[in-house]
Amino acid sequence: GCFALTEVGAGVLSGFIVKTTAIYDNERDGFYINTQGADAEKNWISQGLVADWVVVFADLIMEGKSYGPHPFLLRMRNENGQLIQGIHVTDMGPKTVANDLDNARIRFDDVFTPSFSLLNRFCDIVNGRYIQVGDEPMRIEVIGQRLLTGRLAIAESALVA
């Protein structure tokens, strides 16, 4: 599997900026995952070229209201290894090191997924309604902050080395 958070247009603000959408369809009790332009393509996704499954972060939208970025578990490939219709994967090409690990850019075009694909530790969809689970709300900024802190620590260590 792979983890698809970072978007082209987010730069170092991965986790803070998520333009990929998951729009809820009440009749089908599921979501349509869509990449909203080139800057919303998922970028530098390790194992993205070969993964069968993906956790993708998308802005959860119900009845026109945004609930912010949420994680969804999607199947990327069918039983024959073919990409699911609407999922497009591009090789990002050779890097200066670590070319044994592929990196992909991933785009989603009207990929339907049932509501139970929402990873629901903090929220759920019950009878077509968004429900918070427990006292703590979904907070994507925690992931974004950890990524940014890690990048700043690497940059600082390079300066003092």
Buried (B, 14 or more C-beta within 10 A) or exposed (E): BBBBBBBBBBEEBBBBBBBBBBBBEEEEEBBBBBBBEEBBBBBBBBBBBEBBEBBBBBBBBBEEEEBBBBBBBBBBBEEEEEEBEBBBBBEBEEEEEEEEEBBBBBBBEEBBBEBEBBBBEBBBBEEEEBEEEEEEEBEBEEBBEEBBEEEEEEEEEEEEE
